[in-house]
Amino acid sequence: MRTPLAILLATVHIVSGCASGPAGWLDADVHVVDGYWVGAESECQLDDRVCEIIIGEAVRTLEAAIPVVVVADTSIAAVPGAYRMATGETAATEAAAGILTRTFVMLDLVDGSRHVVPLVCYRPTDGEGRPAYFPANGPGPLIVPAECSSRDDIFESWRVGSEPFGEES
């Protein structure tokens, strides 16, 4: 008995759509650096003032942990947002939520070591709860963080060996 080609193709499509694949991050270029799952890396493309705040805080954070820090290069890495669980379900998280933005700053030191500094940056408001923009009269909106701080606890899902979204990584 011959199976019609249309039924065979429909079956292949349904089976492949149900295949869960291995658990893991689904974003492009996800890789491990310094114990964290990070996404694609790029130069800081934000306004100079924003890059200065973010990278400055990352360097200060690393200096608190390492006696001598001589930075050779810096970059910003994407925070992975889509994760396939072992069940095949996909969970997602956003890099920005409310008044805070998560970011990974990559610091390459002259000794050849690479370090990731996970930062949470808080967006300023104008005193009435509205986001403050910079430049005020420029082609914004570009929100300049008023403060960035290292918060390892907020980045637990991106640590190698952690359980993102309640699943084994």
TORDO-417759 format. One line per field, with one value per residue (C-alpha): x, y, z; residue in three letters. Coordinates in Angstrom, 3 decimals. Example, Ala and Ser with C-alpha at 12.3 -4.5 7.8 and 13.67 -1.06 7.14 Angstrom:
2
u	[12.300|13.670]
v	[-4.500|-1.060]
w	[7.800|7.140]
type	[ALA|SER]
This chain:
169
u	[0.000|1.342|1.052|0.085|2.967|0.835|0.122|3.776|4.949|2.329|3.480|7.143|6.213|4.205|6.910|9.663|7.516|7.088|10.775|12.091|15.824|18.327|17.667|19.624|19.727|18.254|19.675|22.383|26.035|25.417|28.688|30.314|32.655|33.806|31.055|28.125|26.075|26.310|25.055|26.653|29.367|29.793|31.388|29.332|27.118|25.313|25.949|29.463|28.026|26.091|29.134|31.254|28.799|28.363|32.007|33.240|31.073|32.221|35.879|35.250|33.446|36.302|38.899|37.177|37.817|41.201|44.088|45.452|43.128|44.591|41.886|42.936|39.457|35.789|32.548|28.906|27.351|23.685|21.732|20.293|16.510|15.060|15.600|14.340|13.554|14.001|10.230|10.507|8.725|10.357|10.709|11.771|13.079|13.723|16.936|14.877|12.055|10.467|13.112|16.088|18.115|20.399|23.653|26.882|30.102|33.068|36.498|39.584|42.681|46.240|47.195|44.898|42.097|38.431|35.922|32.166|30.632|26.839|25.273|21.810|21.325|18.552|16.885|16.396|13.074|12.232|10.944|7.370|7.964|8.451|11.681|14.328|15.880|19.299|20.031|17.066|16.695|18.433|17.168|16.341|14.932|18.110|17.735|20.941|21.298|21.576|23.306|24.614|25.511|26.755|23.973|24.975|21.695|19.660|21.847|21.614|19.703|22.676|25.328|26.740|25.248|22.242|18.651|17.236|13.464|13.487|15.260|18.705|21.061]
v	[0.000|3.391|6.418|9.616|12.105|14.877|12.739|11.748|15.388|16.529|13.826|14.848|18.499|17.648|15.379|17.940|20.657|18.550|17.697|19.512|19.366|19.872|22.365|25.579|29.204|29.860|33.320|33.781|33.609|32.513|31.449|31.177|33.830|33.996|31.644|33.399|32.612|35.772|36.690|38.441|40.930|44.346|47.689|50.030|51.673|53.957|57.635|58.321|59.404|56.145|54.023|55.999|55.287|51.592|50.734|52.918|51.025|47.675|48.635|49.874|46.626|44.498|46.630|45.767|42.059|42.162|44.233|45.457|45.977|47.180|47.068|46.394|46.304|46.510|45.384|44.954|41.482|40.788|39.193|35.939|36.018|32.783|29.425|25.980|23.809|20.033|19.717|21.541|24.627|27.985|30.573|34.152|37.032|40.649|42.584|45.587|45.545|48.591|51.095|48.760|47.335|44.304|44.331|42.346|44.332|42.395|43.484|42.114|42.741|43.163|39.892|38.074|37.317|38.050|39.103|39.614|42.245|41.913|45.316|46.598|50.186|52.329|54.839|58.338|60.127|63.806|64.138|63.357|59.710|60.194|58.915|61.612|61.678|62.757|64.776|66.927|68.559|65.953|63.177|60.997|59.266|57.963|57.180|57.804|55.593|57.557|54.672|51.214|48.578|45.023|42.687|39.028|37.900|39.280|37.359|33.927|32.453|33.232|31.533|28.301|25.452|27.433|26.428|29.070|29.214|26.238|23.857|22.309|24.074]
w	[0.000|-0.955|1.344|-0.453|-0.522|1.035|4.139|4.443|4.243|6.783|9.193|8.851|9.472|12.625|14.041|13.426|14.996|18.132|18.481|21.519|20.926|23.705|26.462|26.083|25.016|21.570|20.860|18.221|19.237|22.840|24.436|27.867|29.216|32.833|34.017|32.304|29.212|27.101|23.645|20.695|21.585|20.013|20.661|22.786|20.160|22.558|23.143|24.520|27.862|28.233|27.334|29.782|32.625|31.830|31.147|34.008|36.492|35.082|35.516|39.100|39.906|38.573|40.373|43.662|42.966|41.226|42.598|39.257|36.298|33.019|30.350|26.753|25.190|26.129|24.575|25.434|25.231|24.660|27.471|26.089|26.193|24.776|26.447|25.387|28.394|28.415|27.960|24.623|25.913|25.291|28.031|27.439|29.456|28.554|29.110|30.212|32.729|34.286|35.274|34.971|32.123|32.352|30.451|30.292|29.955|28.631|29.817|28.077|30.182|28.951|30.676|28.201|30.643|29.895|32.486|32.430|34.662|34.864|35.449|36.177|35.046|36.442|34.143|35.535|35.762|35.450|39.018|38.011|37.182|33.425|31.834|31.448|27.979|26.778|24.812|25.815|22.389|20.290|18.075|21.137|22.850|24.436|28.096|30.005|33.053|36.258|37.962|37.154|39.699|39.684|40.790|40.502|42.082|39.153|36.670|38.320|35.336|33.066|35.226|33.852|35.885|37.079|36.440|34.072|34.367|36.738|34.335|34.313|31.872]
type	[MET|ARG|THR|PRO|LEU|ALA|ILE|LEU|LEU|ALA|THR|VAL|HIS|ILE|VAL|SER|GLY|CYS|ALA|SER|GLY|PRO|ALA|GLY|TRP|LEU|ASP|ALA|ASP|VAL|HIS|VAL|VAL|ASP|GLY|TYR|TRP|VAL|GLY|ALA|GLU|SER|GLU|CYS|GLN|LEU|ASP|ASP|ARG|VAL|CYS|GLU|ILE|ILE|ILE|GLY|GLU|ALA|VAL|ARG|THR|LEU|GLU|ALA|ALA|ILE|PRO|VAL|VAL|VAL|VAL|ALA|ASP|THR|SER|ILE|ALA|ALA|VAL|PRO|GLY|ALA|TYR|ARG|MET|ALA|THR|GLY|GLU|THR|ALA|ALA|THR|GLU|ALA|ALA|ALA|GLY|ILE|LEU|THR|ARG|THR|PHE|VAL|MET|LEU|ASP|LEU|VAL|ASP|GLY|SER|ARG|HIS|VAL|VAL|PRO|LEU|VAL|CYS|TYR|ARG|PRO|THR|ASP|GLY|GLU|GLY|ARG|PRO|ALA|TYR|PHE|PRO|ALA|ASN|GLY|PRO|GLY|PRO|LEU|ILE|VAL|PRO|ALA|GLU|CYS|SER|SER|ARG|ASP|ASP|ILE|PHE|GLU|SER|TRP|ARG|VAL|GLY|SER|GLU|PRO|PHE|GLY|GLU|GLU|SER]
